Amino acid sequence: MYDRLLQKADLPHIRIHDLRHSYSTLMVAMKVHGKVVQEILGHSDYRLTMNVYAQVDLAMQEEPARLLDEFFEKVSLHQWKRTKKANWCLDWCQLRGDSS
């Protein structure tokens, strides 16, 4: 049945497992939380989803590095030292202009 659907849609043959892998990787790349991807795939363990299916590409690695650069450009060393550990995320969100 699957092959007939592919043929009818004029799509090349691709294994269902490969579609599943591509789907999960795309969801993570689009910043869908890994727990959501885990639930959709029906995995019992979050780590399985993230270790097996979610491939990290270079672009995904660049974003956190850019955010850290931004953070340290906006926060002086003095501000960083006096910022309470529990509030650093809130302070960062306020610097970025996030409303949450």
N, C-alpha and C positions, 0 to 999 in steps of 0.2 A: 504494500500500500504506500509506504514512504517513497519508494522509487517511482511509483506512478505519479505521485504528487509533484516530485521534482521534475519529472518529464513533462507533465502538464504545464508547469510554471516555466518551462524551458531553462531550468537551472542545472548546473553540472552536479554529478554525484558527489556527495560529501557525507561522511559517516556521521551518525547522530551524535556520537561522542565528541567529534570535532566541533559540531555546532554548539554543543553544551559548553565546551572549553572556550570557544570564541565568545559566546554569550557572556559567560562569567567574567572573562577578561575585559570585555567592553564595558560591562556594568561597573567594574572597579575603576577603570580608566575614566568613566563619567562621574566618578566620586559617589556612586551608590554605596552605602555602608555595607561592609562585608557580611554583617549579620543578616541583612536583608537578602543578599545573594545566597547565603547559606540556607536560609529558609526556603527560598524559591527552588533551589536545587534539591532540597530535602535531605541535606547532610545533617547528621546528628552532632557533628563537631565543627565548630567555626574554623579551627586550625586546618582541618582537611581542606576546606574550601579555599582558604587563603594560601596554603602551601602548594596545593596541587593545581588548582584552576586559575588563580589570579597571578598572571605573569606581570612582573614589574619592568616597565620599559624606561629608557633614559628620560623621557619627558616627565614621567611620574616622579622620578628622583629629583628633577630640577626644581619642581614647585616648592617642596619643603625648604630647599636651600635658598631659594629666592625669598621666601617668607622670613626665614631667619635673618638674611641680609637686611631686609626691610625693617625688621624688629630692632636690630642693633643700630641701624642708622637713626631711628626715631627715639630710642631710649638711651639716655646718657648712662655711663657707668655708675654714677651716683644714684640715679633713679633705679637702676637695676639692683644695686646693693640694698636699697631701702625698701624695695617692693617685697611685700610678704609673699612667701611661696604659694600660699593658698589663693592669692589674688592675681598672680601674674597673668593668667589667661584672661581674666576680666579686664585687666589693664591693657592687655594686647588688643582685645576686641574693641575697647574704647578708642585706642590709637588708630585702629583700622576704620573706625566709624561704624562697626557692626552694632545693630540695635539690640541684639539679644544679650 
